Amino acid sequence: MARGTFVAAIVLVVSLAGCEASSSSPSPHAASPGLTAVLADTLRIGSHDDAGTALTRVGGILPLPDGGVWVAQPQEQSIRVFNERGEPTFLVGGPGQGPGEFVSPGRMGWWGASRDTVWIRDDFARRLNLFDAEGAFVRAEPSIPVEVSDRAPVPGPEAIYADSMALGLARSQIGAGPLSIVRFRVGSAEPERTVATVDRTSTIQIRFGNEEMATGQHPMPDSPIVSFAGPEDRILIMDRATTRDGTRNGPDITILALTGHGDTLWSRRFAYQPTPVSDPEWDSLLGPRIESFQRFAELEGRLTSADAEEAYRASVLPPAHRPPVRSVHMDDSGRILLEWSRPPGAPGELWLLDPDGEPHMRIELEGEHEVLGFADPYVWMLETDEFEVPYLIRYRLAS
């Protein structure tokens, strides 16, 4: 029987080797930026009972220059748009397979630097829907899978430039193997070039004995993260590996900035103080994933519940210590928002880096948030209340 996949989502990441880097002195994270800032809560979108502002699962956002936002709602098969005051202004798309409709709206972004056209991926329909800034449908472009040697096809773009060139990610055919960052023209199945080779991902293989049973995502990945800034034609790659090969003095993160053609702009390195992952935290992460894999194994009819748990625990090992970085976001100007990881219940910390990677500002966080986007001076985060109702919050950086 063929290998199954019980977790469909894959974190798209890349690894680095041999980067020149600037030095920094070890501290809880690194040499902190001199300027400290706070986040001012300026807008909250969401509600228990107001249909106009209540959100379902948020699939992604596109911040607007004036502080408004486009919000992907996959369950509704549409995009909801809110102005700078948080008022719903219009709905983009809707269920269907016709022009301007969605089967499953996904990643979205600006087509080039003009900010007058928004593209939205619909991988199930294999097309890009294009809308103007007021939400009117412009046209549809075929999202033709881009064929890459020894890789699965690129399903769609991560960034698109004004000349219709795009960047996408090609996954390994075997699931847990390498990825590639690929440059191609929208509407073509032929890649222009492979910009970077991906050699380490967060994908895991669940094995029982010598047999591969399924692939999934590591519950606490320390694999590198890749971020795109479309209008600036820039790629940011962050290596946050928790293991070292002995060639470096202590753990650190390495940040590399490339052009969309693969030329190196700069690289920097920041040391951090590693912290352990507690057994209770690790068990809390494994619990629901083991249950999911047990249900998968039961449907497959190949493993008992006990064997499924044994296979998962033997295949998924904790990192050497807590991965130092939780997320990284880059805005259209190339400024970088780095979110350090933290134990449950501990205060969080963000760094704002200049486009050349120089630390500029430090921000402390309280409570649990998921950073969804960054468009200086605004940081967009997702929070859920005790009833699991999602709220999208816009914070403003204030020094």
ROTOR-383283 format. One record per residue (C-alpha): x, y, z; residue number from 0; residue in three letters. Coordinates in Angstrom, 1 decimal. Example, Ala and Ser with C-alpha at 12.3 -4.5 7.8 and 13.67 -1.06 7.14 Angstrom:
BEGIN
      x      y      z   i  aa
   12.3   -4.5    7.8   0 ALA
   13.7   -1.1    7.1   1 SER
END
This chain:
BEGIN
      x      y      z   i  aa
    0.0    0.0    0.0   0 MET
    1.3    3.5   -0.8   1 ALA
    2.6    5.8    1.9   2 ARG
   -0.1    8.2    3.2   3 GLY
   -0.1   11.8    4.3   4 THR
   -2.0   12.5    7.5   5 PHE
   -1.0   16.2    7.8   6 VAL
   -1.4   18.1    4.5   7 ALA
    0.3   21.4    5.6   8 ALA
    4.1   21.7    5.1   9 ILE
    6.2   24.6    6.3  10 VAL
    8.2   25.9    3.4  11 LEU
   11.7   26.5    4.6  12 VAL
   15.3   26.5    3.4  13 VAL
   18.7   26.0    4.9  14 SER
   21.9   27.9    4.7  15 LEU
   25.6   27.0    4.5  16 ALA
   28.8   29.0    4.7  17 GLY
   27.3   32.4    5.4  18 CYS
   29.6   35.3    6.2  19 GLU
   28.2   37.0    9.3  20 ALA
   28.6   39.8   11.7  21 SER
   29.6   39.0   15.2  22 SER
   27.4   39.6   18.3  23 SER
   27.8   38.9   22.0  24 SER
   25.8   36.2   23.7  25 PRO
   22.9   37.3   25.9  26 SER
   19.4   35.9   26.5  27 PRO
   18.9   36.4   22.7  28 HIS
   21.8   38.6   21.5  29 ALA
   23.0   42.1   21.8  30 ALA
   19.6   43.8   22.0  31 SER
   18.7   46.8   19.9  32 PRO
   19.2   50.0   21.8  33 GLY
   15.8   51.4   21.1  34 LEU
   12.8   49.9   23.0  35 THR
    9.3   50.3   21.7  36 ALA
    5.8   49.4   22.7  37 VAL
    2.9   48.1   20.6  38 LEU
   -0.3   50.3   20.8  39 ALA
   -3.5   48.4   20.2  40 ASP
   -5.2   50.6   17.5  41 THR
   -7.8   48.3   16.0  42 LEU
   -9.6   45.0   16.7  43 ARG
  -11.6   43.1   14.1  44 ILE
  -13.8   40.3   15.2  45 GLY
  -17.0   39.6   17.2  46 SER
  -19.1   37.0   18.9  47 HIS
  -22.4   38.2   17.4  48 ASP
  -21.9   40.9   14.7  49 ASP
  -22.0   39.1   11.3  50 ALA
  -20.3   42.1    9.6  51 GLY
  -17.1   41.9   11.6  52 THR
  -17.1   38.3   13.0  53 ALA
  -14.3   36.2   11.5  54 LEU
  -14.1   32.5   10.8  55 THR
  -10.7   30.8   10.4  56 ARG
   -8.1   33.3    9.0  57 VAL
   -6.2   31.9    6.1  58 GLY
   -3.9   34.9    5.6  59 GLY
   -3.9   38.7    5.4  60 ILE
   -2.8   41.5    3.0  61 LEU
   -2.1   44.7    5.0  62 PRO
   -3.0   47.9    3.2  63 LEU
   -0.8   51.1    3.3  64 PRO
   -3.5   53.1    5.1  65 ASP
   -4.0   50.5    7.9  66 GLY
   -6.8   48.5    6.3  67 GLY
   -6.5   44.9    5.5  68 VAL
   -7.7   42.1    3.2  69 TRP
   -8.5   38.9    5.2  70 VAL
   -8.7   35.4    3.6  71 ALA
  -11.7   33.4    4.9  72 GLN
  -11.2   29.9    3.4  73 PRO
  -14.4   28.5    5.0  74 GLN
  -16.4   31.3    3.3  75 GLU
  -14.4   30.9    0.1  76 GLN
  -13.9   34.7   -0.1  77 SER
  -11.8   37.6    1.0  78 ILE
  -13.2   40.2    3.4  79 ARG
  -11.8   43.7    3.3  80 VAL
  -11.8   46.2    6.2  81 PHE
  -10.8   49.9    6.1  82 ASN
   -8.4   51.6    8.4  83 GLU
  -11.3   52.0   11.0  84 ARG
  -12.0   48.3   11.0  85 GLY
  -15.3   48.7    9.1  86 GLU
  -16.2   46.1    6.5  87 PRO
  -16.0   47.7    3.1  88 THR
  -16.5   45.0    0.5  89 PHE
  -16.4   41.2   -0.1  90 LEU
  -14.0   39.8   -2.7  91 VAL
  -15.0   36.6   -4.6  92 GLY
  -17.3   33.9   -3.2  93 GLY
  -17.9   30.2   -3.6  94 PRO
  -17.6   28.8   -7.1  95 GLY
  -15.3   28.1  -10.1  96 GLN
  -16.2   31.0  -12.3  97 GLY
  -14.2   34.1  -12.9  98 PRO
  -13.4   35.9   -9.6  99 GLY
  -14.8   33.0   -7.5 100 GLU
  -12.8   30.7   -5.2 101 PHE
  -12.7   27.0   -4.4 102 VAL
  -10.0   27.7   -1.7 103 SER
   -8.5   31.2   -1.6 104 PRO
   -4.8   31.1   -0.4 105 GLY
   -1.8   33.3   -0.5 106 ARG
   -2.3   36.8   -1.9 107 MET
   -0.1   39.8   -2.6 108 GLY
    0.5   42.9   -4.7 109 TRP
    1.3   42.4   -8.4 110 TRP
    4.4   44.5   -8.6 111 GLY
    5.0   47.8   -6.7 112 ALA
    2.1   49.9   -7.9 113 SER
   -0.4   48.5   -5.3 114 ARG
   -3.2   48.7   -7.8 115 ASP
   -3.7   45.0   -8.4 116 THR
   -4.0   42.2   -5.9 117 VAL
   -3.4   38.5   -6.9 118 TRP
   -4.9   35.6   -4.9 119 ILE
   -3.9   32.0   -5.4 120 ARG
   -6.5   29.3   -5.7 121 ASP
   -4.5   26.1   -6.0 122 ASP
   -7.6   23.8   -6.2 123 PHE
   -8.9   25.8   -9.2 124 ALA
   -5.3   26.1  -10.5 125 ARG
   -5.6   29.8  -11.2 126 ARG
   -4.8   33.3   -9.9 127 LEU
   -7.7   35.7   -9.5 128 ASN
   -6.7   39.4   -9.9 129 LEU
   -8.7   42.2   -8.4 130 PHE
   -8.2   46.0   -8.3 131 ASP
   -7.7   47.8   -5.1 132 ALA
  -11.5   48.4   -4.8 133 GLU
  -12.2   44.7   -5.1 134 GLY
  -13.4   44.6   -8.7 135 ALA
  -12.4   41.5  -10.6 136 PHE
   -9.8   42.2  -13.3 137 VAL
   -8.9   38.9  -14.8 138 ARG
   -7.8   35.3  -14.1 139 ALA
   -4.4   33.9  -14.9 140 GLU
   -3.8   30.2  -15.2 141 PRO
   -1.6   28.9  -12.4 142 SER
    0.2   26.3  -14.4 143 ILE
    2.3   24.0  -12.2 144 PRO
    6.0   24.8  -12.9 145 VAL
    8.0   21.6  -13.6 146 GLU
   11.3   21.4  -11.8 147 VAL
   13.8   18.6  -12.2 148 SER
   13.7   16.1   -9.2 149 ASP
   11.0   18.1   -7.5 150 ARG
    7.3   18.2   -7.4 151 ALA
    5.9   21.0   -9.5 152 PRO
    5.6   24.5   -8.1 153 VAL
    1.9   24.9   -7.3 154 PRO
    1.8   28.7   -7.4 155 GLY
    3.7   31.9   -6.7 156 PRO
    4.8   33.3   -3.3 157 GLU
    5.6   36.7   -4.8 158 ALA
    4.9   38.3   -8.2 159 ILE
    6.7   41.3   -9.8 160 TYR
    5.5   43.9  -12.3 161 ALA
    7.1   42.0  -15.2 162 ASP
    5.0   38.9  -14.4 163 SER
    8.0   37.1  -13.0 164 MET
    7.3   35.2   -9.8 165 ALA
    9.0   33.2   -7.1 166 LEU
    7.7   29.9   -5.9 167 GLY
    8.7   26.8   -3.9 168 LEU
    9.1   23.3   -5.3 169 ALA
    8.8   20.4   -2.9 170 ARG
   10.8   17.2   -3.0 171 SER
    9.0   14.2   -4.6 172 GLN
    9.7   12.1   -1.5 173 ILE
    8.0   14.5    0.9 174 GLY
   10.7   15.0    3.5 175 ALA
   13.5   15.8    1.1 176 GLY
   14.8   19.1   -0.3 177 PRO
   12.9   22.1   -1.6 178 LEU
   13.9   24.7   -4.1 179 SER
   13.1   28.4   -4.6 180 ILE
   12.3   28.8   -8.2 181 VAL
   11.9   31.9  -10.5 182 ARG
    9.4   31.6  -13.3 183 PHE
    7.0   33.6  -15.5 184 ARG
    3.3   33.5  -14.5 185 VAL
    1.4   31.3  -16.9 186 GLY
    4.4   29.3  -17.9 187 SER
    5.3   25.7  -16.9 188 ALA
    9.0   26.3  -17.5 189 GLU
   11.3   27.7  -14.7 190 PRO
   13.7   30.5  -15.5 191 GLU
   16.1   29.4  -12.8 192 ARG
   16.5   27.8   -9.4 193 THR
   17.4   30.6   -7.1 194 VAL
   18.3   28.6   -4.0 195 ALA
   18.5   24.9   -3.1 196 THR
   16.5   23.8    0.0 197 VAL
   18.2   21.0    2.0 198 ASP
   16.3   20.9    5.3 199 ARG
   12.6   21.2    6.1 200 THR
   10.3   20.7    9.0 201 SER
    8.7   17.7    7.2 202 THR
    9.0   14.4    9.1 203 ILE
    8.6   10.8    8.1 204 GLN
    6.7    8.4   10.4 205 ILE
    8.2    5.0   10.2 206 ARG
    7.3    1.6   11.8 207 PHE
   10.2   -0.7   11.5 208 GLY
   11.6   -0.3    8.0 209 ASN
    8.4    0.9    6.5 210 GLU
    7.4    4.5    5.9 211 GLU
    3.9    5.1    7.0 212 MET
    3.2    8.8    6.5 213 ALA
    4.7   12.3    6.4 214 THR
    3.8   15.2    8.5 215 GLY
    5.1   18.4   10.1 216 GLN
    7.4   18.6   13.1 217 HIS
    5.5   19.9   16.1 218 PRO
    8.5   22.2   17.1 219 MET
   10.4   22.9   13.9 220 PRO
   13.9   24.4   14.0 221 ASP
   14.3   24.4   10.2 222 SER
   15.0   27.6    8.5 223 PRO
   12.3   30.1    7.4 224 ILE
   12.0   31.9    4.1 225 VAL
   10.1   35.2    3.6 226 SER
    9.4   37.2    0.4 227 PHE
    9.1   40.9   -0.2 228 ALA
    7.5   41.1   -3.6 229 GLY
    7.8   44.7   -4.7 230 PRO
   11.5   44.8   -3.6 231 GLU
   12.3   41.5   -5.3 232 ASP
   13.9   40.2   -2.1 233 ARG
   14.1   36.9   -0.3 234 ILE
   15.0   36.5    3.4 235 LEU
   16.3   33.2    4.7 236 ILE
   16.7   32.6    8.4 237 MET
   18.6   29.6    9.8 238 ASP
   17.5   28.8   13.3 239 ARG
   19.0   25.3   13.7 240 ALA
   19.3   24.0   17.3 241 THR
   22.2   21.7   16.5 242 THR
   25.7   22.7   15.3 243 ARG
   28.5   20.8   13.6 244 ASP
   31.2   22.2   15.9 245 GLY
   32.5   24.8   13.4 246 THR
   30.8   27.7   15.2 247 ARG
   31.1   29.1   18.7 248 ASN
   27.8   28.5   20.3 249 GLY
   24.3   28.6   19.0 250 PRO
   23.1   31.4   16.8 251 ASP
   20.7   32.4   14.1 252 ILE
   21.9   33.3   10.7 253 THR
   20.0   35.7    8.4 254 ILE
   20.7   35.9    4.7 255 LEU
   19.1   38.4    2.3 256 ALA
   19.0   37.6   -1.4 257 LEU
   17.7   39.3   -4.5 258 THR
   15.0   37.5   -6.4 259 GLY
   17.7   36.3   -8.8 260 HIS
   19.7   34.7   -6.0 261 GLY
   22.4   37.4   -5.5 262 ASP
   23.5   37.9   -1.9 263 THR
   22.7   41.3   -0.4 264 LEU
   24.0   40.7    3.1 265 TRP
   24.2   38.2    5.9 266 SER
   24.2   38.6    9.7 267 ARG
   24.5   36.3   12.7 268 ARG
   23.1   36.8   16.2 269 PHE
   24.0   34.6   19.2 270 ALA
   21.3   33.5   21.7 271 TYR
   21.2   31.6   25.0 272 GLN
   19.6   28.2   24.4 273 PRO
   16.7   27.1   26.7 274 THR
   15.5   23.5   27.2 275 PRO
   12.1   22.2   26.2 276 VAL
   10.3   20.8   29.2 277 SER
    8.9   17.3   29.1 278 ASP
    5.3   18.5   29.9 279 PRO
    5.4   21.0   27.0 280 GLU
    6.8   18.4   24.6 281 TRP
    4.1   15.9   25.7 282 ASP
    1.4   18.5   25.2 283 SER
    2.6   19.1   21.7 284 LEU
    2.8   15.3   20.9 285 LEU
   -0.6   14.4   22.4 286 GLY
   -3.0   15.7   19.7 287 PRO
   -0.6   14.7   16.9 288 ARG
   -0.4   11.2   18.2 289 ILE
   -4.2   11.0   18.3 290 GLU
   -4.4   12.2   14.8 291 SER
   -1.9    9.7   13.6 292 PHE
   -3.7    6.9   15.5 293 GLN
   -6.9    7.8   13.7 294 ARG
   -5.0    7.8   10.4 295 PHE
   -3.4    4.4   11.1 296 ALA
   -6.9    3.0   12.1 297 GLU
   -8.3    4.1    8.7 298 LEU
   -5.3    2.5    7.0 299 GLU
   -5.8   -0.7    9.0 300 GLY
   -2.1   -1.2    9.3 301 ARG
   -1.2   -0.5   12.9 302 LEU
   -2.7   -0.9   16.3 303 THR
   -3.2    2.2   18.4 304 SER
   -0.3    1.3   20.6 305 ALA
    2.0    0.6   17.6 306 ASP
    0.9    4.0   16.0 307 ALA
    1.9    5.8   19.2 308 GLU
    5.2    3.9   19.4 309 GLU
    6.0    4.7   15.7 310 ALA
    5.2    8.4   16.2 311 TYR
    7.3    8.8   19.3 312 ARG
   10.3    7.0   17.7 313 ALA
   10.1    9.1   14.6 314 SER
    9.5   12.5   16.1 315 VAL
   12.3   13.6   18.4 316 LEU
   12.5   17.0   20.3 317 PRO
   15.0   19.5   19.1 318 PRO
   18.3   19.9   21.0 319 ALA
   16.7   23.0   22.7 320 HIS
   13.9   25.4   22.0 321 ARG
   14.2   26.8   18.5 322 PRO
   15.2   30.4   19.0 323 PRO
   12.9   32.1   16.5 324 VAL
    9.2   31.6   16.1 325 ARG
    8.4   33.6   13.0 326 SER
    9.9   36.3   10.7 327 VAL
    8.1   38.8    8.5 328 HIS
    9.3   41.3    5.9 329 MET
    7.4   44.3    4.7 330 ASP
    7.4   45.7    1.2 331 ASP
   10.4   48.0    2.1 332 SER
   12.5   45.2    3.3 333 GLY
   12.3   45.9    7.0 334 ARG
   12.2   42.7    9.1 335 ILE
   10.1   41.8   12.1 336 LEU
   11.7   38.9   14.0 337 LEU
    9.7   37.1   16.7 338 GLU
   11.8   35.2   19.3 339 TRP
   10.3   32.0   20.6 340 SER
    9.3   31.7   24.3 341 ARG
    8.1   29.0   26.7 342 PRO
    4.3   28.9   27.4 343 PRO
    3.2   31.8   29.6 344 GLY
    6.5   33.7   29.2 345 ALA
    6.7   37.3   27.8 346 PRO
    7.4   37.5   24.1 347 GLY
    9.9   39.7   22.3 348 GLU
   10.0   41.1   18.8 349 LEU
   12.9   42.8   17.0 350 TRP
   12.6   45.3   14.2 351 LEU
   15.6   45.1   11.8 352 LEU
   16.4   47.6    9.1 353 ASP
   16.5   46.5    5.5 354 PRO
   20.2   45.8    5.8 355 ASP
   19.6   43.6    8.9 356 GLY
   20.8   46.0   11.5 357 GLU
   18.8   45.7   14.8 358 PRO
   16.7   48.8   15.2 359 HIS
   14.1   48.3   17.8 360 MET
   13.0   45.8   20.5 361 ARG
    9.4   45.2   21.5 362 ILE
    8.0   43.2   24.4 363 GLU
    4.8   41.2   24.2 364 LEU
    2.3   39.9   26.7 365 GLU
   -0.2   37.1   26.2 366 GLY
   -0.5   34.6   23.4 367 GLU
   -0.5   36.0   19.8 368 HIS
    0.2   34.7   16.3 369 GLU
    2.0   37.3   14.2 370 VAL
    0.3   37.3   10.7 371 LEU
    1.8   40.3    9.0 372 GLY
    3.9   43.4    9.1 373 PHE
    3.6   46.7    7.2 374 ALA
    5.6   49.3    9.1 375 ASP
    4.4   50.9   11.4 376 PRO
    1.7   48.3   11.9 377 TYR
    2.0   44.7   13.2 378 VAL
   -1.0   42.4   12.6 379 TRP
   -1.7   39.6   15.1 380 MET
   -4.3   36.9   15.6 381 LEU
   -5.7   36.2   19.0 382 GLU
   -8.5   33.8   20.1 383 THR
  -10.7   34.2   23.2 384 ASP
  -11.8   31.5   25.6 385 GLU
  -14.5   30.5   23.1 386 PHE
  -11.9   30.1   20.3 387 GLU
  -13.4   33.1   18.5 388 VAL
  -10.6   34.7   16.4 389 PRO
   -9.8   38.4   16.6 390 TYR
   -7.4   40.3   14.2 391 LEU
   -5.6   43.0   16.0 392 ILE
   -3.6   45.9   14.5 393 ARG
   -0.8   47.2   16.6 394 TYR
    1.2   50.3   16.0 395 ARG
    4.9   50.5   16.7 396 LEU
    5.6   53.4   19.1 397 ALA
    9.1   54.3   20.5 398 SER
END
